[in-house]
Amino acid sequence: MRIGIMGVHYGHIGGMLQSAQNAKNGKIVGIVEPDDALYERYAAATYITRFRSLEEMLTQAQPELVLEGLVHDEKTVLVETCAAAGVHLLLDKPLCRTLADWERMRAAVANKIELSMWFTSRSYPPFIALRRAVIDGELGEIASLISTHPHKMRRDSAPAWYFDDQVYTGLFHDLACHGLDQVRWLTGAECTGVHALASCKRFTDKPRLIDHIQASFQLSDGALATLTADWLTPQQSPSFGDTRFILMGTEGSAHLRAYAEDRLLIVCNKKGAYEPELPPDTGGAFVANMIDAIERGEDPFIPTRDVFATAQACLLAQESARGGGEFIKVAPFAL
């Protein structure tokens, strides 16, 4: 499958590009990146043809799948343009900036293309092991999920647009989307309601930046989920953030730590307390697996509906926080 790259100036595009280069069933045929230094860093050594615009790349290189590394307010036009051309998409998180953008994207892709997302935690060893335990029934029926998403941030090194709400989607959608995807993936349930609160404790100088949000979700199966996102990780932390995930079920519990240290403790009636062996990371095969699924006419590993459902719930959590904690119902949607 022919692959195009749209932007390499944000997020996880380095890992996405590497996964595309690993895909024996794919061929990178073009890149759009106006920054010369970034183009040299990511693409010049591998001789990827450079184009001046998305339209030029779509017309001349004719990619069938486009990978994206854009800032948040640039994504909607990309999705609309690729969907109109019948070109599939693999996006970095988050999906979009606002609920209005979400609606435009949903209308654009409906029944036209596959749009997947680089949710790296689904491919990360402790989360793979946790899902295996859930599928094997070790924890029983899931009742409660708690997921934390701390991250480093320094005002002097962060992109200036993080402090511009006309560009940046917001803290919760940016960071906690990984955890909400996990909640839906582990339970198979939908979010039906949310209330959230936000605070600013560290980045209080102008321009201010909300640096902590906590949200509680009601799920369609009766389970409850609480997620946090923050810009409060100390600079001395050995990783960008020290993620925790706690899952409580009727037959057991799971306590996960990721990134600063990868561990999973399971305590259950079936096996007692133990730490399972963690499987290898599977992210390197993400693009190859997505191509395989598209060519077989199947949903990719992270389907379009999952991407939109996660984004919708995250954006509504931010809406609730802006309203002082108002409980907001999450409406079902067609796609």
Beta strands, then each sheet from edge to edge (+ up, - down):
strand 1: 2-6
strand 2: 27-32
strand 3: 50-51
strand 4: 65-68
strand 5: 88-91
strand 6: 115-117
strand 7: 142-150
strand 8: 191-199
strand 9: 212-219
strand 10: 224-230
strand 11: 243-249
strand 12: 252-258
strand 13: 263-268
strand 14: 272-274
strand 15: 328-329
sheet 1: 3+ 2+ 1+ 4+ 5+ 6+
sheet 2: 14+ 13- 12+ 11- 7+ 10+ 9- 8+ 15-
end
